[in-house]
Amino acid sequence: MQSNSKSLSLAPALNLFPVLKPPHKTLLFHQICVLVITFLAYASFHASRKPPSIVKSVLGPTIPSNLTQLQVDSGWPPFNGTEGTHRLGELDLAFLTSYSIGMFLAGHVGDRIDLRLFLVFGMMGSGFFTILFGLGYWLDVHVLGYFVGVQIVCGVFQSIGWPCVVAVVGNWLGESKRGLIMGIWNSHTSVGNIIGSVVASGVLEFGWGWSFVVPGFLIILVGVLVFFFLVVNPEDMGFLHTGMEIEMSVERVNAEDVQKVESEEANLIDTENSDSSSAIGFLEAWKIPGVAPFAFCLFFSKLVAYTFLYWLPFYIRHTAVAGVILSHKTSGLLSTIFDIGGVLGGITAGFISDMIEARAITSMLFLFLSIPALLLYRAFGSISMLTNITLMFLSGFLVNGPYSLITTAVAADLGSTNGGNSRALATVTAIIDGTGSVGAALGPLLAGYISTRGWNSVFFMLTLSIFFAGLFLIRVARTEIQEKLSAK
């Protein structure tokens, strides 16, 4: 995009309220605004993505159990038959397959058009088709093709969100605090899951359609906020390129830093139009060192995270806790503990990776520790409510830590360094998260089929996936260790 087109697409609120522009408002003010707006935007994406997992136990069949306390639900055709869990898994596959394919395309397109308008387009479409799914309740739709078709189109619109928000945040932040800041910022994933779970569970008693309609309207409302207030680039506001010399915390600037900045400014002026405005090619982005290992690591890591996202409330509903079968609403609310752990896990992973300056080592640490955590949750989570909450929190903390780190700080690092440029952010982000989304599509589908053979088999699949995720980072972690040793 040329600078003229950028200025024409400046957020309308800034033209309506000139007091929001410099010099009335500082760089720090606008950085905080961008973080808050993009946080709300992607939290609303995940909130609208959560209803399918909440209504699974209402739509699907009751898994055979020897527990007489288990209430038998009639379900909702065509999901309440003997192969109902298969149909529910296929529904997840439809959404996540289109989401993963759309992710690659969205990143490619996002590097070439106005990110604010593209993001709003994705939010409006996501909201509309989420509502359309819920309308199946009042229209008394029982055709599998209707629900699958809606999920496929909704997945395409949902895929627009992530490359856009990461690219925008990457434009506004420097690198030295990126792990911690983006670790905090990336809690929008878990916060959105929590909001979606609470809202969908809260209105479930009035009919499962409301569990889709309310989150659908929520993302549309946030989309209006994004349209009016989001600024894509600091240059649009007259600020210098933040990735070079301006940090989120407006840190100290010593004499050596000033001299370095002055020497770089001349090169920046000459190369800004050609380097920062030219989008990187798809295959070229794959060749950036570190992109492929982290992408395939995220494939398995996201497989695990999304299996929990889509099946945890169903698992809780069909697993006795202290001998008691929980209700649909309670199961949905209890599943938020996993996401609360994920919030703290993402922040902690970002902080540790900043402190030791090693993203791969941090990710591997969390991944391998999550294996015993998942096994403990499966083995002892049903003893009491306290052990269930504690082990679910620990599992969310360790599983979502590397997932959060890779999809934010790692993607932004690789997109703006190691041969990349500011225009490569959306493409690299799309490659990494798109590859992860392929795993996300397989996880819930496999869980739907494997769960009929017992939940022990599902947890075996999850731990094996985490093990493979860690293996893909061994070479990158070894490189980080060698760099640390050579620097001493």
C-alpha positions in Angstrom: 0.0 0.0 0.0 1.2 3.4 -0.8 1.2 6.2 1.8 -1.6 8.1 0.1 -3.9 5.1 0.3 -3.0 4.6 3.9 -3.9 8.2 4.8 -7.2 7.9 3.0 -8.1 4.8 5.1 -7.2 6.4 8.4 -9.7 5.4 11.1 -12.8 7.7 10.9 -12.7 8.5 14.7 -9.3 10.2 14.3 -10.7 12.5 11.7 -13.9 13.2 13.7 -11.9 13.8 16.9 -8.5 15.5 16.0 -7.6 15.6 19.6 -6.7 11.9 19.3 -4.0 12.8 16.8 -0.4 13.9 17.7 0.8 16.0 19.3 -2.3 15.9 21.5 -1.7 12.2 22.1 1.6 10.4 22.5 3.0 7.3 20.8 2.5 5.4 24.1 -1.2 6.3 24.1 -1.7 5.0 20.6 0.3 1.8 21.3 -1.9 1.1 24.3 -5.0 1.8 22.2 -3.9 -0.6 19.5 -3.2 -3.3 22.0 -6.6 -2.8 23.7 -8.6 -2.7 20.4 -6.9 -5.7 18.8 -7.2 -7.6 22.2 -11.0 -7.0 22.1 -11.2 -7.9 18.4 -9.6 -11.3 18.7 -11.2 -12.0 22.1 -14.6 -11.6 20.3 -13.4 -13.9 17.5 -12.7 -16.6 20.1 -15.9 -15.9 22.0 -17.9 -16.5 18.8 -15.9 -19.7 18.2 -16.7 -21.2 21.6 -20.4 -22.0 21.3 -20.0 -25.3 19.4 -18.1 -26.9 22.3 -20.7 -25.7 24.8 -23.7 -27.1 22.9 -22.0 -30.4 22.0 -23.5 -32.2 25.0 -27.0 -30.8 24.1 -26.8 -31.7 20.4 -25.0 -35.0 20.7 -25.9 -38.4 22.1 -25.2 -39.5 25.7 -22.1 -41.7 25.8 -23.0 -45.1 27.4 -22.1 -45.1 31.0 -22.8 -47.3 34.0 -23.6 -44.2 36.1 -27.3 -44.1 36.7 -27.2 -40.4 37.7 -26.5 -39.5 34.1 -29.4 -37.6 32.6 -30.4 -38.9 29.1 -30.8 -36.1 26.6 -32.7 -36.4 23.4 -30.1 -34.4 21.5 -30.7 -32.7 18.2 -30.8 -34.7 14.9 -28.6 -35.3 13.0 -26.1 -35.3 15.9 -27.9 -37.5 18.4 -27.6 -40.9 16.6 -25.2 -43.7 17.5 -22.5 -41.9 15.4 -23.4 -38.5 16.8 -19.9 -37.8 18.1 -18.5 -38.6 14.6 -20.9 -36.0 13.1 -19.9 -33.4 15.8 -16.2 -34.1 15.0 -16.9 -33.7 11.3 -18.6 -30.3 12.1 -15.4 -29.2 13.8 -13.4 -30.5 10.8 -15.5 -28.4 8.4 -14.9 -25.2 10.3 -11.2 -25.7 11.1 -10.3 -27.0 7.6 -11.7 -23.9 5.9 -10.1 -21.8 8.7 -6.6 -23.3 8.1 -6.9 -22.9 4.3 -8.3 -19.4 4.7 -5.4 -18.5 7.1 -2.8 -19.0 4.3 -4.9 -16.9 1.9 -5.8 -14.2 4.5 -2.1 -13.6 5.4 -1.2 -13.3 1.7 -4.1 -10.8 1.1 -3.5 -9.0 4.4 0.0 -7.9 3.3 -1.5 -6.2 0.3 -4.6 -4.4 1.4 -5.9 -2.2 4.3 -5.7 -4.4 7.4 -8.3 -2.4 9.3 -11.0 -2.9 6.6 -10.0 -6.5 6.0 -10.2 -7.2 9.8 -13.7 -5.6 10.0 -14.8 -7.6 7.0 -13.8 -10.8 8.8 -15.5 -9.8 12.0 -18.8 -8.9 10.3 -18.8 -12.2 8.3 -18.0 -14.2 11.4 -20.8 -12.6 13.4 -23.3 -13.1 10.6 -22.6 -16.8 10.1 -22.4 -17.5 13.8 -25.9 -16.1 14.1 -27.0 -18.1 11.1 -25.9 -21.3 12.8 -27.9 -20.5 15.8 -31.0 -19.7 13.7 -31.1 -23.4 12.9 -32.7 -23.9 16.4 -35.7 -21.7 15.6 -35.9 -22.8 12.0 -35.9 -26.4 13.2 -33.1 -27.4 10.8 -32.0 -31.0 11.0 -29.9 -31.2 7.8 -26.2 -31.9 8.4 -25.3 -30.0 5.2 -26.8 -26.8 6.5 -24.6 -26.8 9.6 -21.5 -28.0 7.8 -22.0 -25.3 5.1 -22.4 -22.5 7.6 -19.3 -23.7 9.5 -17.2 -23.8 6.3 -18.0 -20.2 5.4 -17.7 -19.0 9.0 -14.2 -20.6 9.2 -13.1 -18.6 6.2 -14.2 -15.3 7.8 -12.6 -16.3 11.1 -9.3 -17.0 9.4 -9.0 -13.3 8.6 -8.6 -12.2 12.2 -5.3 -13.6 13.3 -2.9 -12.5 10.6 -4.5 -9.0 10.7 -4.2 -8.4 14.5 -0.6 -9.8 14.7 0.5 -7.7 11.8 -1.0 -4.6 13.3 0.5 -5.2 16.8 3.9 -6.1 15.2 3.9 -2.7 13.4 3.5 -0.9 16.6 5.9 -2.8 18.9 9.6 -3.1 19.0 11.3 -6.4 19.8 13.0 -6.2 23.2 9.7 -6.5 25.3 7.8 -8.4 22.6 7.6 -11.7 24.4 6.1 -10.3 27.6 3.9 -7.8 26.0 2.5 -10.2 23.4 2.2 -12.9 26.1 -0.1 -10.6 28.0 -1.8 -9.4 24.9 -2.3 -13.0 23.6 -4.4 -13.8 26.7 -7.2 -12.5 24.4 -7.5 -16.1 23.2 -8.2 -17.5 26.6 -10.2 -14.4 27.7 -12.4 -14.8 24.6 -12.9 -18.5 25.4 -13.9 -17.7 28.9 -16.3 -15.0 27.7 -17.7 -17.3 25.1 -18.1 -20.2 27.6 -19.8 -18.0 30.2 -22.2 -16.3 27.7 -23.0 -19.5 25.8 -23.5 -21.5 29.0 -25.6 -18.7 30.6 -28.2 -18.5 27.8 -28.1 -22.3 27.0 -31.2 -22.9 29.2 -33.3 -20.7 26.9 -32.4 -22.8 23.8 -29.0 -23.7 22.2 -29.6 -21.2 19.4 -29.0 -18.3 21.8 -25.6 -19.7 22.6 -24.6 -18.7 19.0 -26.7 -15.6 18.5 -25.4 -13.6 21.4 -21.7 -14.1 20.7 -22.4 -13.4 17.0 -23.8 -10.0 17.8 -20.9 -9.4 20.2 -18.3 -9.7 17.5 -20.3 -7.5 15.2 -20.4 -4.7 17.8 -16.6 -5.0 18.4 -16.1 -4.9 14.6 -17.8 -1.4 14.6 -15.3 -0.3 17.3 -12.4 -1.6 15.2 -13.7 0.2 12.1 -13.8 3.6 13.8 -10.7 3.5 16.0 -8.0 1.1 14.8 -4.8 2.6 13.3 -2.8 0.1 11.4 0.6 1.8 11.2 2.4 4.3 13.4 3.6 6.0 10.2 -0.1 6.8 9.5 0.0 9.0 12.6 3.3 10.6 11.8 5.4 8.5 14.2 8.7 6.9 13.2 8.9 3.2 12.6 8.6 1.7 16.0 10.4 -1.6 15.1 13.7 0.3 14.7 14.1 2.5 17.7 10.9 3.0 19.8 9.8 0.5 22.4 6.5 0.0 24.1 7.8 1.3 27.4 9.5 4.3 25.7 12.7 3.1 27.2 16.0 4.9 27.8 17.9 6.3 24.9 21.7 6.5 25.5 24.2 8.2 23.3 25.2 5.0 21.5 21.6 4.3 20.7 21.0 7.8 19.3 24.0 7.5 17.1 22.9 4.1 15.8 19.4 5.4 15.1 20.8 8.5 13.2 23.0 6.2 11.1 20.0 3.9 10.3 17.6 6.7 9.6 19.3 7.6 6.3 19.1 4.0 5.1 15.5 3.8 6.4 14.4 6.8 4.3 16.0 5.3 1.2 14.7 1.8 1.6 11.3 2.3 3.4 9.2 2.6 0.2 10.8 -0.5 -1.4 11.5 -2.8 1.5 8.6 -2.1 3.9 5.9 -1.8 1.3 6.9 -4.9 -0.8 5.1 -8.0 0.4 7.2 -11.2 0.8 6.4 -14.2 -1.3 4.7 -17.3 0.2 7.5 -19.7 -0.6 10.1 -17.1 0.3 8.5 -16.8 3.8 8.8 -20.5 4.4 12.6 -20.2 3.8 13.1 -17.8 6.7 15.1 -19.7 9.4 12.8 -20.9 12.1 9.5 -20.6 10.3 9.1 -24.3 9.4 10.2 -25.8 12.8 7.8 -23.5 14.7 5.0 -24.0 12.2 5.2 -27.8 12.5 5.6 -27.5 16.3 2.4 -25.5 16.3 0.7 -28.1 14.2 0.8 -30.6 17.1 0.6 -27.9 19.9 -2.6 -26.5 18.4 -4.0 -30.0 17.8 -4.0 -30.4 21.6 -5.2 -26.9 22.4 -8.2 -27.1 20.1 -9.1 -30.6 21.2 -9.6 -29.1 24.6 -11.3 -26.0 23.2 -13.9 -28.1 21.4 -14.3 -31.2 23.6 -13.5 -30.2 27.2 -17.0 -29.3 28.2 -18.3 -32.5 26.6 -15.6 -34.5 28.5 -16.5 -32.9 31.8 -20.2 -33.5 31.2 -19.6 -37.2 30.6 -17.0 -37.8 33.4 -18.1 -38.0 37.0 -16.4 -35.6 39.4 -16.4 -37.1 42.9 -19.1 -39.5 41.7 -21.4 -36.6 40.5 -22.4 -35.9 36.9 -22.3 -32.2 36.3 -25.0 -30.3 34.3 -24.5 -28.8 30.9 -24.1 -25.3 32.3 -21.8 -26.3 35.1 -19.6 -28.3 32.7 -19.3 -25.3 30.4 -18.4 -22.9 33.2 -15.9 -25.4 34.8 -14.1 -25.7 31.4 -13.1 -22.0 31.7 -10.5 -23.0 34.4 -8.4 -24.5 31.5 -8.5 -21.1 29.8 -7.7 -19.2 33.0 -4.6 -21.3 33.4 -3.8 -20.5 29.7 -3.9 -16.8 30.4 -1.2 -17.1 33.1 0.7 -19.7 31.0 1.0 -17.4 28.0 2.1 -14.4 30.1 4.7 -16.6 32.0 6.0 -18.1 28.8 6.4 -14.7 27.3 8.2 -13.3 30.4 10.6 -16.3 30.6 11.4 -16.2 26.9 12.2 -12.5 27.2 14.3 -13.0 30.3 16.5 -15.9 28.8 16.1 -14.6 25.2 15.3 -18.1 23.9 11.8 -18.8 22.5 12.4 -22.4 21.5 13.9 -23.5 24.9 10.9 -21.9 26.7 8.4 -23.6 24.4 10.1 -27.0 24.8 10.1 -26.6 28.6 6.4 -26.0 28.7 5.6 -28.7 26.2 7.4 -31.6 27.9 6.1 -30.5 31.4 2.5 -30.6 30.0 2.8 -34.4 29.3 2.7 -35.5 32.9 0.2 -32.7 33.7 -2.3 -34.2 31.2 -1.8 -37.7 32.4 -2.4 -36.6 36.0 -5.6 -34.8 35.0 -6.9 -37.9 33.3 -5.9 -40.2 36.2 -6.9 -38.1 39.2 -9.2 -35.3 37.9 -12.3 -37.2 38.9 -11.3 -37.7 42.5 -12.7 -34.4 43.7 -13.7 -30.9 42.4 -10.5 -29.4 43.9 -8.2 -31.9 42.2 -10.1 -31.4 39.0 -9.8 -27.7 39.0 -6.1 -27.8 40.1 -5.0 -30.2 37.4 -7.2 -28.6 34.7 -5.6 -25.2 35.6 -2.1 -26.7 35.4 -2.8 -28.4 32.1 -4.1 -25.1 30.6 -1.1 -23.3 32.0 1.4 -25.6 30.3 -0.5 -26.4 27.1 -1.4 -22.8 26.2 2.0 -21.4 27.2 4.0 -22.4 24.1 0.9 -22.1 21.9 0.6 -18.5 22.9 4.3 -17.8 22.5 4.6 -19.3 19.1 1.5 -17.6 17.6 2.5 -14.1 18.8 6.1 -13.3 19.7 7.7 -16.0 17.6 5.6 -15.2 14.6 6.2 -11.4 14.9 10.0 -12.0 15.5 10.3 -14.2 12.4 8.2 -11.8 10.3 10.2 -8.7 11.0 13.8 -10.2 11.3 15.9 -12.9 9.7 15.5 -11.6 6.2 11.9 -10.6 6.6 10.4 -7.1 6.6 7.5 -5.3 8.1 5.3 -6.4 5.2 6.0 -10.0 5.8 4.3 -10.1 9.2 0.9 -11.2 8.0 2.4 -13.8 5.7 4.7 -15.4 8.2 2.0 -15.3 10.9 -0.4 -16.9 8.5 2.1 -19.7 7.6 2.8 -20.5 11.2 -0.8 -20.3 12.5 -2.2 -21.8 9.3 0.0 -24.8 9.7 -1.1 -25.0 13.3 -4.7 -24.7 12.2 -4.4 -27.9 10.1 -3.5 -29.7 13.4 -6.4 -27.9 15.1 -8.7 -29.3 12.4 -7.5 -32.9 13.0 -7.5 -32.8 16.8 -11.3 -32.4 17.4 -12.1 -34.7 14.5 -9.9 -37.5 15.9 -11.3 -36.9 19.4 -14.8 -37.3 18.1 -13.9 -40.7 16.6 -11.5 -41.9 19.3 -13.7 -41.0 22.2 -16.1 -43.8 21.3 -13.2 -46.2 22.3 -12.6 -44.5 25.6 -11.1 -41.2 26.9 -7.8 -42.9 27.7 -7.2 -43.3 24.0 -7.9 -39.5 23.5 -5.4 -38.5 26.2 -2.8 -40.9 24.7 -3.3 -39.0 21.3 -2.8 -35.7 23.1 0.4 -36.6 25.0 1.9 -38.2 21.8 1.1 -35.0 19.9 2.8 -32.8 22.5 5.9 -35.1 22.4 6.1 -34.6 18.6 5.7 -30.8 19.0 8.7 -30.7 21.3 10.8 -32.8 18.9 10.4 -30.2 16.1 12.1 -27.5 18.3 15.2 -29.5 19.3 17.3 -28.1 16.5 16.2 -24.5 17.1 16.7 -24.9 20.8 20.2 -26.3 20.2 21.0 -23.3 18.0 19.8 -21.0 20.8 22.0 -22.8 23.4 25.1 -22.6 21.1 24.5 -18.8 20.6 24.3 -18.4 24.4 27.5 -20.3 24.9 29.4 -18.5 22.1 28.3 -15.1 23.5 30.1 -15.8 26.8 
